């Protein structure tokens, strides 16, 4: 199986608590950043890039459905494709300016892939398909079949709030089917809201690092490049 660890929003705890754990085990992860928060730990993010972690695009202002009151002023329902394109392009430009890297993959804020509403609703998955190697979802129910999956609409399972035994069950299921499991978290620290536990992260790194467990752990861009180059996909009839 393949395994990718991903974290959203460029939260300071990722630099303070998570990256030291990852680096101690030689594990490379993917961080989907909103550029406005990079300055809070700019030197730490630059070090993460130097150490081989992937930096992906998570938009400029994290627009989500206006059903979340905090997102009402930047709701996807009130946007058009050109608006979300500006969000994405602006984030790419800011990331390149701050960290000197060009994002190769994208994570949909709140896992939501639409703009507009009703008869005017449109998916922006096709836009992500044209701009990036992959687009990662959120709160999915399982891993990705490397032969069948849509790179622009990848499944990702929540990592936050789980102890290692819970995560191990998910990993074991992916291993049995030879799948690509993407885990997605936010804060990294002690148990709390939207937090990946440090103890869980460390145990994942240990488990994945044991060759007997047969896990290839790598960033999203690394694995999607391998799939694109080596895995035969069925042609659409």
C-alpha positions as CSV (number, residue, x, y, z in Angstrom):
1,X,0.0,0.0,0.0
2,X,0.9,3.7,-0.2
3,X,0.3,6.2,2.5
4,X,0.4,10.0,2.5
5,X,0.2,12.2,5.5
6,X,-1.4,15.6,4.8
7,X,-2.1,18.7,6.9
8,X,-4.1,21.8,6.1
9,X,-4.0,25.6,6.7
10,X,-0.3,26.2,7.6
11,X,-1.1,26.1,11.3
12,X,1.8,26.9,13.6
13,X,1.5,23.7,15.5
14,X,2.5,21.8,12.4
15,X,5.9,23.5,12.4
16,X,6.2,23.5,16.2
17,X,5.0,19.9,17.0
18,X,4.5,17.9,13.8
19,X,7.5,18.5,11.5
20,X,10.1,17.7,14.2
21,X,8.4,14.3,14.7
22,X,8.3,13.6,10.9
23,X,11.9,14.7,10.4
24,X,13.1,12.5,13.3
25,X,11.7,9.4,11.3
26,X,12.7,10.7,7.9
27,X,9.0,10.9,6.9
28,X,8.0,13.4,4.2
29,X,4.4,14.9,4.4
30,X,2.3,17.2,2.3
31,X,1.2,20.6,3.8
32,X,-1.7,22.4,2.1
33,X,-1.1,26.0,3.1
34,X,-3.1,29.2,3.1
35,X,-0.4,31.8,2.5
36,X,-1.6,34.3,5.1
37,X,-0.5,32.0,7.9
38,X,3.0,31.2,6.6
39,X,4.5,34.3,8.1
40,X,3.6,33.1,11.6
41,X,6.4,30.5,11.1
42,X,8.2,31.6,8.0
43,X,11.6,30.2,8.9
44,X,10.0,26.9,9.9
45,X,8.2,26.5,6.6
46,X,11.4,27.3,4.7
47,X,13.1,24.6,6.6
48,X,10.3,22.2,5.8
49,X,10.8,22.8,2.1
50,X,14.5,22.2,2.4
51,X,13.8,19.0,4.3
52,X,11.7,17.6,1.4
53,X,8.2,18.2,2.6
54,X,5.6,19.0,-0.1
55,X,3.9,22.4,0.0
56,X,0.5,22.4,-1.7
57,X,-2.2,25.0,-2.5
58,X,-5.2,25.4,-0.2
59,X,-6.4,28.7,-1.7
60,X,-5.8,32.3,-0.6
61,X,-8.8,32.8,1.8
62,X,-10.1,29.3,2.4
63,X,-13.7,29.8,0.9
64,X,-16.3,27.3,2.0
65,X,-20.1,27.0,2.0
66,X,-21.9,29.9,3.7
67,X,-23.7,27.3,5.8
68,X,-20.7,27.8,8.0
69,X,-21.3,31.3,9.6
70,X,-17.6,32.1,9.6
71,X,-17.5,31.5,5.8
72,X,-20.6,33.6,4.9
73,X,-18.5,36.5,3.7
74,X,-16.5,34.3,1.3
75,X,-19.0,31.6,0.5
76,X,-18.7,29.2,-2.4
77,X,-22.3,29.8,-3.1
78,X,-21.5,33.4,-4.0
79,X,-18.6,32.6,-6.3
80,X,-18.1,31.8,-9.9
81,X,-15.4,29.8,-11.6
82,X,-13.4,32.9,-12.3
83,X,-13.5,33.9,-8.6
84,X,-12.2,30.5,-7.3
85,X,-9.5,30.7,-10.1
86,X,-8.3,34.0,-8.7
87,X,-8.2,32.4,-5.2
88,X,-6.1,29.6,-6.4
89,X,-3.8,31.6,-8.6
90,X,-3.3,34.2,-5.9
91,X,-2.3,31.5,-3.4
92,X,0.2,30.0,-5.9
93,X,1.8,33.4,-6.4
94,X,2.1,34.0,-2.7
95,X,3.5,30.5,-2.0
96,X,6.1,31.0,-4.7
97,X,7.1,34.4,-3.3
98,X,7.3,33.3,0.3
99,X,8.8,29.8,-0.1
100,X,10.2,29.6,-3.6
101,X,8.2,26.6,-4.6
102,X,5.4,26.0,-7.1
103,X,2.6,23.9,-5.7
104,X,1.9,20.7,-7.7
105,X,-1.2,19.5,-5.8
106,X,-4.2,21.1,-4.2
107,X,-6.6,20.5,-1.3
108,X,-10.2,21.6,-1.5
109,X,-11.1,23.8,1.5
110,X,-13.7,22.0,3.6
111,X,-13.5,19.3,0.9
112,X,-16.1,21.2,-1.1
113,X,-15.6,21.2,-4.9
114,X,-18.4,23.5,-6.1
115,X,-19.1,27.2,-6.7
116,X,-22.6,28.8,-7.1
117,X,-25.9,27.4,-6.2
118,X,-29.0,25.7,-7.8
119,X,-29.1,25.8,-11.6
120,X,-25.9,27.9,-11.6
121,X,-23.8,25.4,-9.5
122,X,-20.6,24.3,-11.1
123,X,-17.8,21.9,-10.1
124,X,-14.3,23.3,-10.1
125,X,-12.7,19.9,-10.2
126,X,-12.1,20.3,-13.9
127,X,-10.1,23.5,-13.1
128,X,-8.0,21.7,-10.6
129,X,-7.4,19.0,-13.2
130,X,-5.9,21.5,-15.6
131,X,-3.7,23.2,-12.9
132,X,-2.4,20.5,-10.7
133,X,-1.2,16.9,-10.6
134,X,-3.9,16.1,-8.0
135,X,-6.7,17.6,-5.9
136,X,-7.3,16.1,-2.4
137,X,-10.7,15.9,-0.8
138,X,-11.7,15.7,2.9
139,X,-13.8,13.5,5.2
140,X,-13.9,10.6,2.7
141,X,-14.8,7.1,3.7
142,X,-11.8,5.2,2.5
143,X,-8.6,5.0,0.5
144,X,-7.9,5.4,-3.3
145,X,-7.7,2.7,-5.8
146,X,-4.6,3.6,-7.7
147,X,-6.0,2.2,-11.0
148,X,-9.4,3.8,-10.8
149,X,-9.1,7.0,-8.7
150,X,-9.5,10.4,-10.3
151,X,-6.3,12.4,-9.4
152,X,-8.3,15.6,-9.4
153,X,-10.7,14.2,-6.8
154,X,-8.8,12.1,-4.4
155,X,-10.3,10.6,-1.2
156,X,-8.8,11.6,2.1
157,X,-9.6,10.2,5.5
158,X,-9.7,12.4,8.7
159,X,-6.7,11.9,10.9
160,X,-7.7,14.4,13.7
161,X,-9.0,13.0,16.9
162,X,-7.9,9.4,16.4
163,X,-5.7,7.2,18.5
164,X,-3.2,4.9,16.7
165,X,-5.5,1.8,17.1
166,X,-8.2,3.5,15.1
167,X,-5.7,4.6,12.4
168,X,-4.2,1.1,12.3
169,X,-7.6,-0.3,11.3
170,X,-7.8,2.1,8.4
171,X,-4.2,1.3,7.4
172,X,-4.8,-2.4,7.6
173,X,-7.9,-2.1,5.3
174,X,-5.9,-0.2,2.7
175,X,-3.0,-2.7,2.9
176,X,-5.3,-5.6,2.3
177,X,-6.6,-4.0,-0.9
178,X,-3.3,-2.5,-2.1
179,X,-4.7,1.0,-2.0
180,X,-3.4,4.5,-1.5
181,X,-4.5,5.9,1.8
182,X,-4.4,9.7,2.3
183,X,-4.8,10.9,5.9
184,X,-5.7,14.5,6.5
185,X,-5.2,16.6,9.7
186,X,-5.0,20.1,11.0
187,X,-3.5,21.0,14.4
188,X,-0.8,18.7,15.7
189,X,-0.5,18.4,19.5
190,X,-2.3,17.0,22.4
191,X,-6.0,15.9,22.0
192,X,-8.2,18.9,21.1
193,X,-10.5,20.2,18.4
194,X,-9.3,19.4,14.9
195,X,-6.1,18.0,16.3
196,X,-3.9,15.1,15.2
197,X,-2.3,13.7,18.3
198,X,1.4,13.7,18.5
199,X,1.4,10.2,19.9
200,X,-0.6,8.9,17.0
201,X,1.6,10.7,14.5
202,X,4.7,9.2,16.0
203,X,3.3,5.7,16.0
204,X,2.2,6.0,12.4
205,X,5.8,7.0,11.5
206,X,7.2,4.0,13.4
207,X,4.8,1.6,11.9
208,X,5.2,2.8,8.3
209,X,9.0,2.7,8.7
210,X,9.0,-1.0,9.5
211,X,9.7,-2.7,6.1
212,X,7.8,-5.8,7.3
213,X,4.6,-3.8,7.1
214,X,4.9,-3.1,3.4
215,X,4.0,0.6,3.4
216,X,5.3,3.2,1.0
217,X,4.9,6.5,2.8
218,X,5.5,9.6,0.7
219,X,3.9,13.0,-0.2
220,X,0.9,13.3,-2.5
221,X,2.9,14.7,-5.4
222,X,5.4,11.8,-5.3
223,X,2.8,9.1,-5.3
224,X,0.6,10.7,-7.9
225,X,3.6,11.0,-10.3
226,X,4.4,7.3,-9.8
227,X,0.8,6.4,-10.5
228,X,0.6,8.6,-13.6
229,X,3.8,7.1,-15.0
230,X,3.4,3.4,-14.0
231,X,-0.3,2.5,-13.5
232,X,-2.4,1.6,-16.5
233,X,-5.9,3.2,-16.3
234,X,-9.0,1.8,-18.0
235,X,-10.0,3.9,-21.0
236,X,-13.4,5.6,-21.0
237,X,-15.7,3.9,-23.5
